[in-house]
Amino acid sequence: MASKQKTTYQCRECSARTSKWAGQCQDCGGWNTLEESSQPSSAAVTRFSGYAGDTSSSAVEILSDVKAGVVERRKSGLNELDRVLGGGIVPGSAILIGGDPGIGKSTLLLQALANLSRDVNALYVSGEESAQQVSMRATRLSLSVDKVQILCEISLETILATSEKLSAKILVIDSIQTVFSEQLQSVPGSVGQVRECAARLVRFAKRTNTTIFLVGHVTKEGAIAGPRVLEHMVDSVLYFEGDSASRFRVIRAIKNRFGAVNELGIFAMTEKGLREVSNPSAIFLSRHEQDVPGSVVMVSREGSRPLLVEVQALVDDSGQGQAKRITVGMDQNRLAMLLAILNRHGSCSLLDQDVFVNIVGGLRVMETGGDLAVVAALLSSFKGKNIAKDWVVFGELGLSGEVRPVPNGEERLREAVKHGFNVALAPKGNIPKGGVKGLKIYPMSMLSDALELL
């Protein structure tokens, strides 16, 4: 006779366990911190002890004796997605994809599944839509889904049994918040259900060498809903970003055990689904027919490739007692620091001015290489003077007013030449000895050098 599953409640603050739920933890005093969890039976503990999914052996080995081997990746048919994943899909990996509602997560995975199903068994598990709705989307996108198998189910036990019966090598769960395990009494989407279902799916992926895509809902703050441990359990975490008013979509790797993080993939949403953007720099550049104040082109770097991005700034007299500082696409604290540097080392005070900074195209600049470009755009708008369209600017600013070099400087300069730019303002430490053919480079050591030139 199988042992009965025991349900307990664990505090997420102090990990204390109790047999009944209460509003307050008796150990640490935290309110609403008790979450339902299942106490596995002795058989389950024996089966899943050691490495997740490895039921054959738990013997200790010498790491140098373990053969690493070469990971054979499967191509999804979408080069931008493969780029973000590190070159392709690794068998047996668990991939979590999050994004706002309607951003295109289901569309992206359905397109990838249509390509992957030609070579391996693929199963699409829909917990939010009916089979007819998914079929309508496939028809609208003109996808060949003759070999894509679909299952409309939210029971985890049924999903795992069906996948193992079909010997599916690609499994899509849309979404993890709708799946529930019969071993827990809580409703689908609760913290305990999401954690338990994700853990069992990851073990299943390792045991059967199945690649699993998990679609995750996001909160209003933009983070993936559910316990934070969800992102720790999976192998890769991808965020699908984009402005609802724009047709461009950006997929970014936040975590990747099989490739580089902060890699970027660019897509355009069309009537036929997501289309890859072969030249991403073109969508972030200005389309002005003539030079305008407050617009500067910078060379950013996302993952393994440089991108040309337009930075727009607007500086205007403040009509209120406290000046506004608003940013779109960059950290607001970073802007506050740059304004302080500009005031101290550039003798230019914007304390009584409203400052607005926008990164064109919906891209979010995470690196520090855009500091000099943002300052140049602010000065251009404040003074009402244009910066030529064939100029590019990049460099990091230190608190003492120095212009610091950034990684892959020479590669950024060559990317600027490729797109027809003639003049560059760059850190002195990033300029190659022989220069770059076709590009006039002004070396910057201090912020004062840049201000004098601008």
PyMOL commands that set and color helices and strands:
alter all, ss='L'
color gray80, all
select helices_A, chain A and resi 42-47+63-65+79-84+105-116+131-140+156-166+176-178+191-208+229-233+281-284+332-345+371-383+409-418+428-430+447-453
alter helices_A, ss='H'
color red, helices_A
select strands_A, chain A and resi 6-11+17-18+34-39+94-99+122-126+148-152+170-174+211-216+236-241+248-256+264-270+273-276+295-302+305-317+325-328+353-359+391-393+396-397+403-404+423-427+440-444
alter strands_A, ss='S'
color yellow, strands_A
deselect
rebuild
show_as cartoon
